[in-house]
């Protein structure tokens, strides 16, 4: 048995870094903020974290495949508006408030419809990127604009309050005192954690993200994999939109604006690299917890909202710096490690 | 008399490199290399891939640090070599793929960084064009300076790159495979220009695989092999066969494989043609047979390999695997038909570097490792990976090691394992020993041997003629898109000199 080398230690730290940070955060906030670790506040953190959490899964998949989905927050706002519009009774739009289309569809029809809508939007993204050879950054950015524009046009820029209770169950309901949204989010993390580590689909996503050409030469179809990844991302964004609307019970134009950067940040903080091919769902979960905890603490500490964005931005930058250093460090470690392996084999 | 000649020569020496050595982990890239260029001469530098030419030139350009040795230019030793000191000393490099600002005009390319300004601080175009035109005509180069560089032919771009070097006071210009993409007419144009500059006292180092051209334009030629200088000759004292002999060397064969060829044809290709790549290629591989295919860059060998594996279009014609029609539209289809391909560029097509040995080895056979609902069977995966780690002798701390942390030879074995796991009927290997150390080379030969003994038909595309002779039952040579020669162990005509001559496009005497 050889001694753990420096690069093994660093590799280990970089992979599990987020858990160390998370533990520190809990201790520091727990000691300094009154009531931070109280049940009510923990529930609060988890509830606000769950919408973010659902979206992070989709984004993490995209990042693992060395792509990015900037359209997800647009999907959130569009499906929320569409859902409210299809469910609420008709009402003359006045200054601040609008009514629905007047068809007053049952939530049981509307929910599958918006989930499919989200999946379809994701499919379109994937199709344009892989089949029409378009740049993922621009495609999803433009798509976000389209979706936001549609949401504003349909809602006429006004709020639509009063979504039905059955619809609100996912975002606002509780089972045995535990928020449904939290249960659902944790459930999704378990499912996708399994999918990414133990199923063929997950293996292909990592392979495509690590080296698309090699994945193709190994008999995979990168196009099929990436299109599926975007479809899943769209589906999850729609689910997040359903969850958020259910919690607010009111459709707000510009719902979810600025979420994207938080979502990407949570994934990257959790160890999902922007350079593709690595990271884990459980790590992304830790990233979500961290960000939700920090956001909550900023609230409780009454940090001037004008400063909150600066703090968040700083956290994101630090996460990106660590991500960039990781690959730089690797470039130096690789020859050393191979020399070590040769030596170990020779002895 | 001899004395007089010697002094004249030492006066004439422009560049003198002495005792240059350079080692990389596991490889001695240069060993005590002495290399000298006279004023105003065109000096050929030849040798197989990996002979040390690029390392030597890298030292000369200041992009590689030599472990020992000295570089003297014009009687002055160049210490502290950096690209800038070498440029300042008048040494310039013109690469095979010319680096110019393609979307700008010829004039802008010439004067870039020093465009004349008028009194408003804007570019003075009139002076720019007049100035650059005047500079070019001084060199006897007729080009419209208002033309965009992207509109120039490859030969014109090469000449423009040489001209730019001369404007920067270059006195020694390294030309790296300048004719690889040129027609005969363009070659004449380029050579005319190079000779004209030579008459003005400029010296050139001419690197090429095309030996005929070396004889056409060079005054002297230096041959490298395995990191050493084999010798330098006046061009009139030497001919192509002697030059090839110097390149190949007379050492013993490194490896001699027993033939395992069976009787049944496993892979057959009939009249395969793809425009601009290869034409009327036909051959057959028997089970357990190992066939080498060799050719220069642009001879169609690389394209043929990619076409046969579905990475590119296969083109017109037919192919058969075990008698069944074969026309892959993707690597997946190729795998399913029983054809596997080891890519030349393992970093691009071979490995997912961030992922583990286990994942890389099993990529090609995931379909066989999934249970219900697409769940991977971890135990089978583990067993398969450990089987191949043992079989191929992959040196790794374990199956979970990231492949990027393995040495080149072990990475190559991981790719081999991925292919072998598909149990192919036909295996196409593209430069399988490139960039691997000596021990890994021998291991790879053994793997080839084992697979062929199991009846796999193996096609090895390689420029390592000596290795091919040791491994192959037959060797096909491609030139300009066609299979031009076949050598075989049965006919006992696998002589390195003949094969290299055929690769260069020469005619091989049947009873030589």
Interface residues (C-beta under 8 A of the other chain):
Chain A: X2 X7 X198 X199 X200 X201 X203 X204 X206 X207 X210 X211 X213 X214 X215 X216 X217 X218 X219 X220 X221 X277 X278 X330 X333 X334 X335 X337 X338 X339 X341 X342 X344 X345
Chain B: X25 X309 X311 X330 X331 X332 X335 X341 X343 X348 X349 X350 X351 X352 X353 X354 X355 X359 X363 X364 X366 X370 X373 X374 X375 X376 X378 X395 X396 X397 X401 X404 X405 X406 X407 X408 X410 X418
